[in-house]
């Protein structure tokens, strides 16, 4: 049992459900997840889970991901795309990306059981009386002692077993944020108690950056088309 007495964020605060078949109009759900995820204060969770009331093929799931991206109230561009079989337990981490970034993950149905968590380093730092930069330097989340400091500020995501879902995570890390002006990101991790080499746990991944923050390269349209239609994994 993890040393978290209760999840900081109840499921009702971050979960949304889409009917089946998925409607063409996704602006309403895009607004809802954006409010929850692209936070600039710790009064919002910084993550969201979108579950579906029916089955989706892999390509349908990826299509919904791109449509949801295009419907967000602010314009984001893919900085990287990926599709992989992930069956390794990880520590709390953020995906490598610019300081302001958003992670959109599409989990395909899988018989491989897993648990996915997010943790709030900003709340943890506030509790310790430190800035987030000082907190992460003092308590490296990649080490057991650092991870232990994050568990009281962690939430296990309500992911259904063997069904598709989307997970959106604020993947930003601004070390000296100004309250209300900078995105406040989270760390995330997966636990897989029993990996299965005969099965797959496929995750489709979009690393996104705000178009207004664009200072480097972004993924070309041809790469997004390939993401939508490919059958292989990275």
Backbone as a ProteinNet text record, in pm:
[ID]
protein_1_A
[PRIMARY]
XXXXXXXXXXXXXXXXXXXXXXXXXXXXXXXXXXXXXXXXXXXXXXXXXXXXXXXXXXXXXXXXXXXXXXXXXXXXXXXXXXXXXXXXXXXXXXXXXXXXXXXXXXXXXXXXXXXXXXXXXXXXXXXXXXXXXXXXXXXXXXXXXXXXXXXXXXXXXXXXXXXXXXXXXXXXXXXXXXXXXXXXXXXXXXXXXXXXXXXXXXXXXXXXXXXXXXXXXXXXXXXXXXXXXXXXXX
[TERTIARY]
85	0	88.3	58.2	134.3	93.3	185.7	155.9	70.9	-33.8	-127.5	-261.1	-302.6	-426	-546.9	-551.1	-662.2	-611.7	-665.8	-620.3	-649.1	-550.8	-577.4	-689.5	-705.3	-806.1	-906	-1031	-1133.7	-1157.8	-1204.4	-1226	-1319.6	-1417.9	-1515.4	-1453.8	-1335.3	-1273.6	-1192.7	-1159.9	-1071.4	-1119.1	-1226.6	-1270.6	-1386.7	-1380.5	-1490.5	-1518.5	-1644.1	-1683.8	-1741.5	-1699.3	-1750.8	-1844.5	-1958.5	-2052.2	-1995.4	-2060.4	-2022.5	-2139.9	-2117.3	-1989.9	-1949	-1819.8	-1766.9	-1824.4	-1881.2	-1940.1	-1835.2	-1879.8	-1788.9	-1743.6	-1831.6	-1802.9	-1736.6	-1611.2	-1536.7	-1495.7	-1548.2	-1504.2	-1543.4	-1658	-1700.5	-1606.5	-1567.2	-1475.9	-1336.5	-1296.6	-1166.6	-1160.5	-1269.4	-1272.2	-1262.6	-1335.2	-1335.6	-1198.1	-1134.1	-1003.5	-898.8	-910.9	-814	-817.1	-937.2	-950.5	-883.7	-900.7	-843.7	-691.5	-643.5	-504.8	-409.4	-442.4	-347.2	-359.4	-323.2	-341.7	-223.8	-251	-145.5	-147.4	-238.5	-241.9	-269.3	-245.9	-266.2	-411.5	-502.7	-644.4	-709.2	-637.2	-683.4	-591.8	-642	-561.3	-438.5	-444.9	-332	-333.6	-440.9	-452.8	-600.2	-627.4	-764.1	-760.4	-866.8	-884.2	-1014.5	-1008.5	-1127.4	-1150.6	-1265.7	-1300.9	-1417.4	-1434.8	-1530.3	-1635.4	-1757.4	-1868.2	-1876.3	-1775.1	-1775.7	-1637.2	-1620.1	-1487.5	-1443.4	-1312.2	-1252.3	-1136.4	-1121.2	-1002.3	-882.7	-763	-642.1	-645.1	-681.6	-682.6	-791.5	-905.5	-1010.9	-963.7	-892.7	-842.2	-745.1	-654.7	-558.6	-627.7	-732.1	-807.7	-872.2	-926.9	-986.3	-879.5	-759.6	-650.6	-622.6	-611	-580.6	-698	-819.9	-936.8	-947.3	-915.8	-918.4	-810.1	-691	-584.4	-630.7	-692.3	-735.2	-848.3	-921.8	-1035.1	-997.6	-873.7	-834.4	-852.5	-891	-914.2	-789.7	-672	-547.8	-479.1	-402.1	-338.8	-209.7	-204.2	-84.8	-36.7	94.7	155.3	229.7	223.8	300.9	450.6	520.5	665.5	727.4	653.5	697.4	575.6	583.7	477.2	540.5	464.6	518	408	447.6	354.1	438.1	415.1	507.3	434.8	499.6	453.9	532.3	464.7	532.7	491.3	587.3	559.7	668.5	718.9	824.4	775.9	792.2	760.1	859	806.8	891.1	882.6	974.4	967.1	887.4	854.7	789.5	884.7	834.6	917.1	827.8	889.6	821.2	888.3	811.6	870.2	956.2	1070.6	1158.3	1088.5	1088.7	1013.5	1052.8	1012.4	1033	964.3	1000.2	942.6	790.1	728.4	582.5	539.3	474.6	436.9	319.4	253.5	133.6	152.5	109.6	122.9	-16.9	-39.3	-165.9	-136.7	-189.9	-164	-292.3	-283.7	-396.1	-364.7	-429.1	-407.2	-500.7	-443.3	-524.1	-563.4	-673.9	-711.3	-597.3	-574.6	-465.7	-501.6	-469.8	-490.3	-385.8	-279.7	-172.5	-219.9	-223.6	-270	-161	-203.6	-109.1	-178.9	-97.3	-146.6	-68.4	-137.6	-75.1	-104.1	-0.9	-11.7	42.7	-10.1	49.2	77.7	181	215.8	244.6	211	221.1	345.7	454.4	575.5	560.2	465.3	446.3	380.2	278.9	218.5	317.6	394.8	494.5	597.5	640.3	737.9	678.5	553.4	488.5	479.8	447.8	437.2	571.1	679.1	813.2	871.4	796.9	846.2	958.5	955.8	1061.1	1001.1	1082.8	1045.8	1057.5	993.1	993.6	1134.4	1216.5	1353.6	1432.9	1420.3	1491.7	1440.2	1308.7	1251.4	1303.4	1300.4	1343.8	1494.3	1570.6	1713.5	1740.4	1659.2	1679.4	1621	1513.2	1442.7	1423.5	1526.2	1523.3	1414.3	1312	1201.9	1243.2	1361.5	1408.9	1471.1	1483.6	1535.7	1422.8	1430.8	1321.6	1287.3	1388	1358.8	1284.8	1320.5	1248.9	1108.2	1091.7	957.9	867.2	922.7	842.3	786	859.4	811.1	695.5	676.4	570.3	440.3	447.3	325.7	208.5	229.5	113.8	45.6	110.3	56.1	29.2	7.4	-13.7	-158.3	-200.5	-334	-319.7	-388	-393.3	-505.2	-473.9	-572.3	-673.1	-797.8	-906.2	-911.6	-822.5	-819.3	-892.2	-983.1	-1051.1	-956	-981.3	-895.3	-939.3	-843	-866.6	-969.3	-963	-1049.7	-971.2	-1009.9	-933.9	-961.7	-866.1	-887	-780.6	-805.7	-709	-667.1	-541.5	-488.9	-416.9	-452.5	-385.7	-317.1	-189.8	-110	-36.7	-43.8	39.1	182.3	263.5	400.3	502.9	455.3	544.6	633	744.4	827.4	892.5	824.5	876.6	932.2	1062.7	1127.5	1104	1079.1	1051.9	925.7	809.3	687	635.2	569.3	494.2	349.6	290.3	156	57.5	-13.7	-115.5	-64.3	68.1	123.5	193.8	234.1	308.6	236.7	243.2	179.9	254.9	179.5	235.9	212.6	319	307.5	314.2	300.9	301.1	408.3	439.1	519.7	426.1	466.7	381.2	465.1	400.3	468.4	368.3	419.7	338.4	397.9	312.4	354.5	292.3	373.7	326.9	372.3	283.7	323.8	355.7	292.5	313	320.6	434.9	450.2	426.5	375.1	340.7	406.8	514.4	582	499.7	389.9	304.3	194.8	183.9	79.8	144.7	63.5	112.3	29.9	95.1	29.4	68.3	-12.1	22.8	-25.3	67.3	37	73.5	-21	3.1	30.1	137.7	184	201.9	148.1	169.6	229.8	350.5	408.8	377.1	310.9	256.6	317.4	336.1	383.3	289	268	182.8	243.3	160.8	211.2	269.3	215.6	265.2	403.5	444.1	574.9	675.6	635.4	717.4	849.2	956.9	1088.6	1177.4	1132.2	1210.9	1128.9	1163.4	1096.7	968.2	880.9	762.3	744.2	656.6	638.7	567.2	616.3	555.1	423.3	338.1	207.8	222	327.8	346.9	366.9	434.6	454.9	323.2	236.8	106.2	21.5	26	-46.3	4.1	134.8	192.1	146.3	140.9	92.8	-49.7	-132.7	-272.8	-292.9	-201.3	-226.2	-131.7	-25.6	74.2	18.8	78.3	41.3	155	279.3	393.3	415.1	507.6	543.5	685.3	717.9	853.6	950.2
-119.6	0	124.3	216.7	339.9	428.1	510.9	591.6	713.2	695.8	803.5	768.1	844.2	809.2	817.4	917.8	935.5	1018.2	994.9	1074.2	1222	1308.8	1453	1499.3	1433.1	1475	1362	1378.6	1277.2	1260.7	1142.9	1111.8	1210.8	1259.7	1351.8	1483.5	1516.6	1644.8	1639.1	1518.9	1512	1417.3	1342.1	1244.7	1298.1	1273.4	1302.3	1176.9	1159.6	1043.3	1087.9	1020.8	1049	937.3	972.8	870	792.9	683.1	601.7	595.7	624.4	665.9	805.6	833.3	963.2	1071.7	1177.7	1283.7	1357.1	1415.4	1494.7	1621.8	1680.1	1806.4	1777.6	1818.4	1792.3	1919.6	2035	2159.7	2165.4	2106.7	2113.1	2034.5	1914.2	1835.1	1896.2	1955.6	2022.8	2137.9	2215.1	2324.1	2270.4	2161.7	2105.5	2053.8	1977.7	1922.9	2034.1	2133.6	2242.9	2316.8	2341.1	2409.3	2330	2199.3	2115.3	2100.7	2093	2053.2	2171.5	2272.1	2381	2484.4	2443.9	2525.9	2620.8	2732.2	2825	2844.2	2775.1	2772	2628	2597	2459.8	2432.8	2522.7	2499.6	2409.6	2376.8	2281	2159	2041.7	1920.3	1914.2	1971.6	1961.6	1837.2	1761.6	1640.1	1609.1	1524.5	1482	1344.1	1269.2	1137.5	1141.3	1099.9	1090.3	942.5	893.2	753.6	747.4	631.9	615.8	511.7	534.5	444.4	324.5	306	193.8	170.8	66.9	33.5	131.2	145.6	224.2	145.2	149.6	90.6	180.7	129.3	208.3	336.5	325.6	444.3	541.9	490.4	579.2	656	587.6	653.2	764.3	736.8	838.1	954.9	926.3	1033.3	1124.5	1065.4	1147	1233.6	1179.5	1257.5	1383.2	1367.5	1482.7	1579.6	1527.5	1615.2	1693.7	1627.6	1696.5	1804.5	1772.9	1871.8	1994.1	1971.6	2081.8	2163.5	2105.1	2174.6	2250	2236.9	2306	2456.4	2525.7	2670.9	2750.5	2698	2760.6	2666.1	2722.1	2642.4	2578.5	2445.9	2369.9	2297.1	2276.6	2205.4	2083	1972	1854.2	1881.3	1855.5	1866.2	1728.7	1623.3	1486.9	1396.4	1288	1188.1	1052.2	960.9	827.9	725.7	600.5	488.7	369.9	324.8	227.3	132.2	19.2	-80.3	-55.7	-6.8	29.4	-66.5	-148.7	-244.8	-241.9	-122.5	-106.8	-10.7	-49.7	39.8	155.7	276.2	395.6	469.5	562.4	656.7	779.1	866.7	991.4	1073.2	1120.1	1193.9	1281.4	1370.2	1440.6	1399.2	1395.1	1365	1482	1451.6	1556.7	1647.3	1777.4	1873.5	2014.1	2116.1	2253.9	2278.6	2386.8	2411.8	2417.6	2468.6	2471.7	2366.6	2261.3	2152.3	2073.8	2005.8	1927.9	1788.4	1688.8	1550.3	1492.8	1439.5	1376	1230.4	1140.1	997.6	924.5	834.2	750.5	605.7	553.2	415.3	322.9	226.4	127	15.6	-55.8	-166.8	-267.5	-314.5	-409.5	-500.9	-629.3	-719.3	-702.1	-626.6	-605.9	-505.1	-547.6	-459.4	-360.2	-237.9	-133.6	-31.8	47.1	157.9	282.3	392	516.7	624.7	698.5	800.7	933.2	1041.4	1173.6	1230.1	1314.3	1377.3	1524.6	1605.9	1751.6	1802	1831.3	1879.7	2020	2098.7	2233.8	2230.5	2144.4	2129.9	2069.7	1972.7	1911.4	2015	2100.3	2203.1	2304.4	2343.9	2438.5	2379.7	2249.6	2185.1	2183.2	2174.3	2170.8	2309.9	2413.8	2549.6	2583.8	2521.5	2540	2581	2640.4	2655.6	2521.3	2507.2	2376.2	2338.4	2434.5	2403.1	2348.3	2413.6	2366.8	2230.9	2212.4	2084.1	1968.4	1984.7	1876.6	1852.3	1956.9	1938	1862.1	1889.9	1823.6	1682.8	1660.8	1532.5	1482.7	1423.8	1374.3	1268.6	1292.2	1195.1	1062.7	1056.9	931.7	840.9	890.1	810.6	776.7	663.3	623.4	728.5	795.8	895.7	1015.9	1053.2	1163	1123.7	1002.1	954.3	951.1	912.2	905.6	1041.8	1148.8	1283.4	1327	1256.8	1294.2	1217.7	1101.5	1020.4	1090.7	1174.8	1243.6	1341.1	1371.1	1465.8	1396.6	1265	1183.6	1138.8	1116.9	1064.9	948	838.6	728.4	756	747.3	777.6	664.7	703.3	606.9	558.7	467.2	410.1	276.8	256.2	128.6	20.5	-102.8	-212.3	-263.2	-276.8	-333.6	-253.8	-121.6	-34.2	90.8	157	274.7	395.2	483.2	609.5	708.3	833.5	940.9	996.2	1029.8	1095.5	1222	1333.9	1461.4	1506.6	1542.9	1583.3	1711.8	1807.1	1926.2	1883.5	1881.3	1830.1	1941.8	2061.2	2176.5	2164.3	2231.8	2247.8	2385.9	2480.6	2617.3	2628.3	2646.9	2637.5	2759.9	2874.3	2995.9	3062.2	2996.9	3050.2	3173	3257.9	3369	3324.6	3336.5	3284.9	3339.9	3248.4	3286.1	3315.9	3306.8	3342.8	3226.7	3124.8	3015.3	2882.2	2790.7	2659.7	2578.4	2514.5	2434.9	2287.2	2216.2	2078.6	1976.1	1851.9	1737.3	1638.3	1547.4	1430.9	1310.6	1210.4	1092.6	966.9	854.7	726.3	614.7	501.1	381	267.6	182	60.2	-58.7	-155.2	-276.6	-396.9	-448.9	-559.4	-687.9	-709.2	-835	-808.4	-762.6	-744.9	-876.7	-866.3	-985.5	-976.4	-1052.9	-1045.2	-1099.9	-1168.7	-1222.2	-1124.1	-1011.3	-911.5	-775.6	-676.5	-540.1	-443.6	-339.5	-226.5	-103.1	-74.7	27.6	164.8	259.5	398.2	484.6	565	664.6	797.2	862.8	979.8	1100.8	1213.8	1343	1437.7	1486.5	1591.8	1725.3	1813.7	1936.4	2059.4	2163.8	2292	2401.9	2504.8	2615.4	2683.6	2710.1	2779.4	2914.8	2978.2	3110.1	3101.3	2980	2962.3	2902.2	2886.1	2810.8	2883.1	2819.4	2875.7	2778.5	2653.2	2551.3	2483.5	2360.3	2287.4	2222.7	2191	2113.3	2009.2	1913.7	1801.1	1846.1	1801.9	1836	1762.2	1816.5	1755.7	1612.7	1584.3	1448.1	1349.1	1392.9	1305.1	1279.1	1379.6	1360.8	1264.9	1277.3	1183.8	1042.1	1026.3	894.2	840.1	927.3	888.6	834.9	897.8	857.7	724.4	687.9	573.7	456.1	473.6	369	250.9	134.8	15.4	-31.7	9.1	-35.6	48.5	2.2	70.2	125.1	221.3	275.8	168.8
0	0	0	-90.3	-92.7	25.2	75.5	193.8	162.9	83.3	50.9	114.8	215.7	286.8	195.3	110.2	16.9	-99.8	-219.3	-334.6	-313.4	-338.9	-327.8	-420.9	-537.7	-634.1	-656.1	-609.5	-635.6	-785.5	-823.6	-964.6	-1032.3	-958.8	-1019.2	-1062.4	-1011.3	-1045.8	-1173.9	-1221.3	-1338	-1447.2	-1424.7	-1525.1	-1607.7	-1738.9	-1829.4	-1911.6	-1952.3	-2031	-2164.2	-2270.7	-2403.6	-2446.7	-2507	-2552.7	-2671.2	-2701.7	-2817.1	-2914	-3042.5	-3102.5	-3057.6	-3069.6	-3027	-3117.8	-3059.7	-3143.7	-3225	-3334.3	-3417.3	-3346.3	-3268.5	-3199.8	-3065.2	-3051.8	-2928.3	-2855.9	-2897.9	-2836.4	-2688.3	-2652.9	-2512.8	-2422.3	-2465	-2381.8	-2383.7	-2495.9	-2502.7	-2403	-2392.1	-2294.6	-2152.3	-2125.7	-1990.2	-1950.2	-2038	-2000.8	-1993.7	-2080.6	-2079.6	-1946.1	-1894.5	-1765.2	-1654.6	-1656.5	-1552.7	-1566	-1690.4	-1713.4	-1722.7	-1802.6	-1827.8	-1717.1	-1597.4	-1478.4	-1458.8	-1394.2	-1352.9	-1201.7	-1133	-986.9	-945.3	-819.2	-770.8	-733.5	-768.6	-741.3	-846.6	-952.6	-1051.8	-1048.4	-1089.2	-1075.7	-1164.9	-1285.2	-1376.4	-1463	-1457.7	-1538.7	-1559.6	-1658.1	-1685.8	-1750	-1728.5	-1790.3	-1869.7	-1994	-2078.9	-2107.8	-2067.1	-2092.1	-2190.6	-2252.7	-2361.6	-2323.7	-2370.9	-2338.9	-2432.6	-2516.4	-2609.3	-2664.3	-2744.3	-2797.7	-2905.8	-2919.9	-3026.8	-3084.2	-3214.8	-3274.7	-3245.2	-3269.8	-3248.8	-3331.5	-3458.6	-3544	-3502.2	-3457	-3407.8	-3285.1	-3195.8	-3075.5	-3112.4	-3204.1	-3245.6	-3316.2	-3391.3	-3455.6	-3352.3	-3245.7	-3140.3	-3074.3	-3056.6	-2997.5	-3079.9	-3210.3	-3295.9	-3298.8	-3305.1	-3305	-3174	-3062.8	-2934.2	-2929.7	-2979.8	-2988.9	-3067.7	-3181.1	-3267.2	-3206	-3109.4	-3047.9	-2920.5	-2873.4	-2750.7	-2765.3	-2657.2	-2665.5	-2702	-2669.9	-2712.8	-2810.8	-2901.5	-3005.3	-2954.3	-2965.8	-2932.2	-3057.2	-3062.9	-3174.8	-3123.5	-3197.1	-3155.6	-3167.3	-3058.2	-3059.2	-3086.3	-3051.2	-3078	-3075	-3148.1	-3150	-3128	-3070.9	-3047	-3030.7	-3045	-3027.4	-2982.5	-2859.3	-2802.5	-2707.5	-2681.9	-2585.1	-2457	-2353.3	-2229.8	-2118.4	-2073.6	-1967.1	-1860.4	-1833	-1733.6	-1625.4	-1500.4	-1389.6	-1388.1	-1367.6	-1369.9	-1236.9	-1217	-1105.8	-1151.2	-1057.1	-1093.8	-1181.7	-1294.7	-1389	-1475.7	-1550.7	-1659	-1788.3	-1895.2	-2024.9	-2070	-2131.8	-2178.4	-2277.6	-2251.5	-2332.7	-2289.6	-2365.3	-2320	-2185.6	-2114.7	-1982.5	-1980	-2086.1	-2096.1	-2196.8	-2148.9	-2239.3	-2183.3	-2272.7	-2241.8	-2298.8	-2223.8	-2266.5	-2289.2	-2408.7	-2443.4	-2477	-2395.2	-2409.1	-2443.8	-2540.7	-2578.1	-2546	-2442.1	-2399.3	-2476.6	-2545.5	-2615.3	-2518.1	-2545.3	-2457.6	-2446.1	-2324.6	-2301.2	-2184.8	-2195.9	-2082.6	-1973.4	-2002.1	-1905.2	-1799.8	-1676.3	-1570	-1531.1	-1506	-1468.8	-1380.5	-1311	-1230.4	-1272.1	-1290.1	-1333.7	-1229.4	-1192.7	-1088.7	-1140.7	-1087.3	-1104.5	-966.3	-958.3	-831.1	-855	-756.7	-769.6	-697.5	-771.5	-704.2	-646.7	-698.7	-647.8	-510.1	-493.1	-360.7	-262.5	-308.9	-221.3	-177	-269.4	-235.8	-137.5	-160.8	-69.8	69.9	78.8	209.1	282	204.9	263.9	286	246.3	262	166.7	46.7	-52	-185.5	-270.9	-410.1	-479.3	-593.8	-659.3	-703.8	-745.3	-785.9	-668.1	-551.2	-432.8	-387.3	-396.2	-353.6	-439	-571.6	-660.1	-648.3	-616.5	-595.8	-465.8	-364.6	-235.1	-231.8	-306.2	-302.3	-445.1	-498.9	-636.8	-651.8	-735	-746.1	-808.3	-869.1	-926.3	-820.7	-697.2	-586.7	-490.6	-421.2	-330.2	-225.4	-169.3	-66.7	-125.2	-249.5	-314.1	-352	-401.8	-437.8	-315.9	-202.2	-79.6	-41.2	-72.2	-39.9	-129.2	-242.1	-336.6	-313.6	-249.5	-238.5	-170.1	-68.3	-9.5	-105.6	-217.5	-315.1	-449.1	-442.3	-562.5	-573	-696.9	-726.8	-822.8	-793.5	-889.2	-988.8	-1116.7	-1219.9	-1233.3	-1254.2	-1269.1	-1413.7	-1447.9	-1581.8	-1580.5	-1674.4	-1684.2	-1733.6	-1693.9	-1738.2	-1874.5	-1964.1	-2097.2	-2177.3	-2163.6	-2241.8	-2279.8	-2388.4	-2431.4	-2342.3	-2333.7	-2262.4	-2305	-2275	-2296.6	-2161.4	-2150.8	-2031	-2076.1	-2016.7	-2043.7	-1916.7	-1928.1	-1813.1	-1846.9	-1755.6	-1768.1	-1740.3	-1843.2	-1835.5	-1817.1	-1782.2	-1769.4	-1645.2	-1649.1	-1530	-1536	-1474.8	-1462.4	-1320.8	-1308.5	-1178.2	-1090.9	-1150.6	-1072.2	-1125.8	-1108.2	-1168.3	-1095.7	-1171.8	-1115.6	-1106.2	-988.1	-964.8	-1067.6	-1132.1	-1227.8	-1366.8	-1387.3	-1517.7	-1588.6	-1515.5	-1575.5	-1550.7	-1648.5	-1628.3	-1523.6	-1436.2	-1327.5	-1357.8	-1384.9	-1429.7	-1317.9	-1358.2	-1267.7	-1310.1	-1220.7	-1252.6	-1262.7	-1339.6	-1353.5	-1350.7	-1322.4	-1319.8	-1344.7	-1387.7	-1407.3	-1325.6	-1277	-1208.8	-1279.3	-1315.7	-1381.8	-1299.8	-1216.9	-1128.9	-1203.3	-1318.9	-1391.7	-1541.6	-1591.8	-1736.7	-1809.4	-1932.5	-2009.8	-2147.1	-2169	-2298.6	-2414.2	-2383.1	-2489.8	-2528.4	-2457.5	-2484	-2503.1	-2533.7	-2550.8	-2467.1	-2422.1	-2355.2	-2436.2	-2538.5	-2636.5	-2590	-2591.3	-2557.9	-2677.9	-2722.1	-2826.4	-2757.3	-2794.8	-2720.4	-2810.7	-2765.1	-2828.6	-2725.7	-2752.1	-2671	-2736	-2663.3	-2721.2	-2656	-2736.3	-2685.4	-2733.7	-2651.1	-2695.1	-2817	-2915.5	-3034.7	-2997.6	-2893.7	-2852.3	-2790	-2744.4	-2681.2	-2777.8	-2901.8	-2995.4	-3021.1	-2976.2	-3001	-3074	-3086.3	-3153.2	-3260.3	-3288.4	-3395.9	-3346.8	-3439.6	-3408.1	-3518.1	-3492.4	-3582.2	-3708.9	-3821.5	-3948.3	-3967.1	-4054.4	-4081.1	-4132	-4204.7	-4256	-4142.3	-4035	-3920.2	-3847.5	-3841.1	-3778.4	-3861.3	-3993.3	-4079.9	-4058.9	-4048.1	-4023	-3888	-3786.8	-3653.4	-3661.2	-3743.2	-3753.4	-3824.6	-3911	-3999.8	-3974.4	-3899.3	-3883	-3805.9	-3828.2	-3752.6	-3662.5	-3693.2	-3614.3	-3490.4	-3406.1	-3283.1	-3293.1	-3206.8	-3202.2	-3152.6
[MASK]
++++++++++++++++++++++++++++++++++++++++++++++++++++++++++++++++++++++++++++++++++++++++++++++++++++++++++++++++++++++++++++++++++++++++++++++++++++++++++++++++++++++++++++++++++++++++++++++++++++++++++++++++++++++++++++++++++++++++++

